[in-house]
């Protein structure tokens, strides 16, 4: 009974089944909003950093339990999105498998490559939209870092801004690859933010840099999946939907990966316990 209730609220609720990405029906779904949000985020983060530098505060400010509560909320949200899109993907496969026989599409191919003509509507795109909205909550970590440690990372600004744009493109162009990307990303976030909450409340951390390693594994898995999308697009008749947006996505991911590799090497050269 409980399983059926969860399944209904995560896959069969009318708002989920009838979801449609549209500037008139979906909040934060316009290019103007995206550009304004990214610009405001960068300007606000830089301004806060400069303001604290002008005030010459040598020590960061305490935010109390706010970062811990934020980590807990992000861990729970990520877990819900993971379960929701996993169940929704299974439901979509069940309901549309009969159509795939015409194009000889398998479930694995569908996870990486949407058929051409796919529109941003239905269960899977509802959870993609939820993931997009959750990206705005991730931006708060930048301000936490500036306030607590007076540290503003160029990589963090680029990473957060790029991921917000990428999640928008997934919906705007019904881009292939997004289902597996959201599954991998949310399970990684659930672990990372859960661990951050664990350590924030004073419990013992891991004996290795868990956060850094999780993010490195995530980037590696996403890179492999990008290669898979390219291979399927080249051999599949008609190709994959939203391949232009996927190409832009790949370029951004490559930039993020290179910046993160530099950050990872630098982190490994420091304390092995530092997150």
Helices and strands as residue ranges (DSSP letters): H 2-7, I 8-12, H 14-17, H 31-54, H 66-103, H 107-112, H 123-138, H 140-149, H 154-172, H 178-200, H 210-235, H 243-269
